[in-house]
Amino acid sequence: MNPQVIYLQSEFWTKLREDTSIAGLRCLMDVYDAITASFLKTDISDEVWDEDEFLILLWKKYTSGQAEIQLYEKLEIEEPEENAEDLAAVYLLDKDVDMCDGFAAQYGVLAINASDMPRKNYLFKGDGFLLKKYNRYDDRFGQFKSQIFHPCNSMILIDPYILAKSQNIDYNLSYLLEALLPNKCLKVPFHLSIFSMVGETGDARDGKKVYDTLVNLISALRKGLKFSLTLYAIGKSEGFHSRMIITNNVLFSAEDGFDIFKENGQSSKNAKFDIVMPRLVGNHRQDMSNYLRWIKVAKDRSGKQSESMLWGAKENRLFELV
């Protein structure tokens, strides 16, 4: 199981190389950096490997053990395999924009067309936003949906306080899920694992009630979405102090937590949020390492969690990546 797979169809690369504008060259460099740091699966021909100066460099990295490449005679991608590796992969496809968007929506994966690269170049840079204390945000997280929504089929949410109070669900989590959940019914089940205190003391006496509330909330937000939710109750003094959301595509960090909005939509904090796609930005800032580390933390906790302190199927395909 490799957690850093990128599928690259040969015509995507050909079209990318045809754009010699400054924007096109920037896109080329971003894609090159991403595929160099990934396990690349591609059907680029031997002739192109021998003639393209970027690919010559990449092949040298491969032969010296600094890159991973798997070659195919023809890379036909109509649907991903239903395994964790393919459902977490990035797809650089020779399809039109509408087909790429449809593919992404159906399977919760990231799919990009070469002609659409300049518009989506921000994916290779990371993103973020700030909230100012006492400012009012009527749509709360929905105000930033264009930045935080990306296709996904699995998610881990870690925030010790997001379920500690019922108002955190009403004023924060409901808006957060509205912004993050897949917009359409996936062709695979959506997996969601939440790690939080349940109750202000973390005693989880109302765990089943909170779990049922969350099931009903997701069902109301996304009618027809087939999902598997697991709620893990954590204690007040445990080491889950980082607040983040991990999906098959994104690491979404919230150093000030996701429980930031009051009933009237005011922010209770000066809050900062950071969003990166680790498979596209590489690991020079340790983003991929941090992404995998927290999946491993969640997986290990899932395996050790007392049955009396969890509700759901303990099912998340992200755990298979580590």
Disulfide bonds with the S-S distance in Angstrom:
none
